[in-house]
Amino acid sequence: MKKSLLTSGLLTAIVSSLCCITPVVAVVVGASGIASTFSWLEPARPYFITFTILTLGFAWYQILKPKKEADCYCETPARPKLIETKTFLSILTAFAMLILAFPSYSHMFYPKTGSQTELVDNENLQTVEFSINGMTCASCEEHVNHEVNKLSGIISSTTSYDRGNSVIEFDSLKTNVSEIETAINRTGYEVTDRKEK
């Protein structure tokens, strides 16, 4: 089994989820603007996943196929190198599968922002819907919600990458539409339109 086969399988798994890993890293390091850096990779994700599965499948085939009997009675090494063992390939496969599934559980890595349960006068309550470009997974949704909820006066924020929007309910005495738009744009995703309700 070649090192390049394992390396390419692992790298492809990482690249396939890079668009969803980056927003989490951005929140952790405090660099929100880099969140959308790899969103252009999302359309190619199915190809990366397929390549990863085929590469690891071939590696498993190589390690599990029956060994040929030696033609000579030469001395063979008693223990294979670690990289040539089923244990190493099992660990690598498990790690690759965790990385491939990252978009489905990435939301768990976002810090919870405290909900603001202040009483708001109905005449100060305002709702706005932003159309957002560049979101590709649940991690993107959480990143937008995280940034918006840092603002004072946010009552609720519901973001959907499927619909490409975010609906924000807020107290107009404590924040305004342009501050919210700035917070969303700070994530690296782009607000393309807004509708005040």
C-alpha positions in Angstrom: 0.0 0.0 0.0 1.5 3.3 -1.0 1.7 6.3 1.2 0.5 8.5 -1.6 -2.7 6.5 -1.8 -3.5 7.1 1.9 -2.4 10.7 1.7 -4.6 11.5 -1.3 -7.6 9.8 0.4 -7.1 11.9 3.6 -6.4 15.1 1.8 -9.5 14.7 -0.4 -11.6 14.1 2.6 -10.4 17.3 4.2 -10.8 19.3 1.1 -14.4 18.0 0.6 -15.4 19.5 4.0 -13.1 22.6 4.0 -16.0 24.9 3.1 -17.7 23.8 6.3 -14.6 23.6 8.5 -13.4 27.1 7.7 -16.4 28.9 9.4 -15.8 27.0 12.7 -12.1 27.8 12.6 -13.0 31.4 11.9 -15.1 31.7 15.0 -12.5 29.9 17.1 -9.6 32.2 16.0 -11.8 35.3 15.9 -11.3 35.9 12.1 -14.9 35.9 10.9 -14.1 37.3 7.5 -12.4 34.1 6.4 -15.5 32.0 6.8 -16.6 32.0 3.2 -13.0 31.6 1.8 -13.6 28.0 0.6 -17.3 28.1 -0.3 -16.4 27.9 -4.0 -15.4 24.2 -3.3 -19.0 23.2 -2.4 -20.1 22.3 -6.0 -17.2 19.9 -6.3 -17.9 18.2 -2.9 -19.6 15.1 -4.3 -16.6 14.5 -6.5 -14.2 14.8 -3.6 -16.3 12.4 -1.5 -16.4 9.9 -4.3 -12.7 10.1 -4.8 -12.1 9.7 -1.1 -14.3 6.6 -0.9 -12.7 5.0 -4.0 -9.2 5.7 -2.7 -9.8 4.3 0.7 -11.7 1.4 -0.8 -8.7 0.6 -3.0 -6.4 0.8 0.0 -8.6 -1.7 1.8 -8.6 -4.0 -1.2 -4.8 -3.8 -1.3 -4.5 -4.7 2.4 -7.2 -7.4 2.4 -6.4 -9.2 -0.8 -4.9 -12.7 -0.4 -1.1 -12.6 -0.4 0.8 -14.6 -3.0 3.0 -17.5 -1.8 6.7 -16.6 -2.1 8.6 -18.3 -4.9 11.7 -18.5 -2.7 12.3 -19.3 0.8 13.6 -15.9 1.5 13.3 -14.4 4.9 10.4 -11.9 5.1 10.0 -9.2 7.7 8.0 -10.5 10.7 6.2 -7.2 11.4 4.8 -4.9 8.7 5.4 -1.2 9.1 2.7 0.7 11.0 1.5 2.4 7.9 0.9 -1.0 6.2 -1.4 -2.3 9.0 -5.1 -2.7 9.1 -5.1 -0.8 12.4 -3.6 2.3 10.7 -6.0 2.1 7.8 -8.9 1.7 10.2 -7.9 4.8 12.0 -7.4 6.7 8.8 -10.8 5.6 7.4 -12.6 6.6 10.6 -10.9 10.0 10.6 -11.8 10.5 6.9 -15.5 9.5 7.5 -15.6 12.0 10.5 -14.3 14.7 8.2 -16.7 13.8 5.4 -19.6 14.0 7.8 -18.5 17.3 9.4 -21.1 19.4 7.7 -23.9 17.5 9.5 -22.5 18.1 13.0 -20.5 21.3 12.6 -23.1 23.4 14.3 -22.2 21.8 17.6 -18.8 23.6 17.6 -20.3 27.1 17.8 -20.5 28.8 21.2 -24.0 29.4 22.4 -24.9 33.0 22.5 -27.2 34.1 25.3 -30.7 34.7 24.3 -31.9 38.2 25.1 -35.2 37.8 26.9 -35.8 41.5 27.6 -39.3 42.9 27.2 -39.6 44.8 24.0 -42.3 47.3 23.2 -44.2 46.0 20.1 -43.7 49.3 18.3 -39.9 48.9 18.6 -40.0 45.3 17.4 -38.8 45.0 13.9 -38.2 42.0 11.5 -36.0 42.0 8.4 -35.1 39.3 6.0 -31.7 39.3 4.4 -30.8 37.4 1.2 -27.2 36.1 1.7 -24.9 34.8 -1.0 -22.1 32.2 -0.3 -23.6 29.9 2.4 -23.2 26.2 1.7 -24.0 24.2 4.9 -25.3 24.3 8.5 -21.9 25.6 9.6 -22.5 28.8 7.5 -25.9 29.2 9.2 -24.4 29.0 12.6 -21.7 31.4 11.7 -24.1 34.1 10.6 -26.4 33.5 13.7 -23.3 33.7 15.9 -22.2 37.1 14.5 -25.7 38.6 14.5 -26.4 37.5 18.1 -23.4 39.4 19.3 -25.3 42.6 18.6 -27.4 44.2 21.4 -31.2 44.0 20.9 -31.4 40.9 18.7 -34.5 38.9 19.7 -34.1 36.0 17.3 -32.1 35.1 14.2 -33.0 32.2 11.8 -30.6 31.6 9.0 -31.0 29.0 6.2 -28.3 28.1 3.7 -30.9 26.2 1.6 -33.0 29.4 1.1 -30.0 31.7 1.2 -31.6 34.0 3.8 -31.6 35.1 7.4 -34.7 36.4 9.2 -33.8 38.7 12.1 -36.1 40.0 14.8 -34.7 42.9 16.8 -35.4 45.9 19.0 -35.0 48.9 16.8 -34.0 51.1 19.8 -30.8 49.0 20.4 -29.7 48.1 16.9 -30.6 48.8 13.3 -30.8 47.1 9.9 -27.4 48.5 8.7 -25.6 47.2 11.8 -27.1 43.8 11.3 -26.1 43.8 7.6 -22.6 44.8 8.5 -22.4 41.9 11.0 -23.5 39.5 8.4 -21.0 40.9 5.8 -18.3 40.6 8.4 -18.6 36.8 8.2 -17.5 36.8 4.6 -20.9 36.0 3.2 -22.5 38.8 1.2 -25.9 40.4 1.8 -27.5 40.8 -1.6 -30.9 42.1 -0.6 -33.0 42.9 2.4 -36.8 43.1 3.0 -38.1 44.9 6.1 -41.4 43.3 7.3 
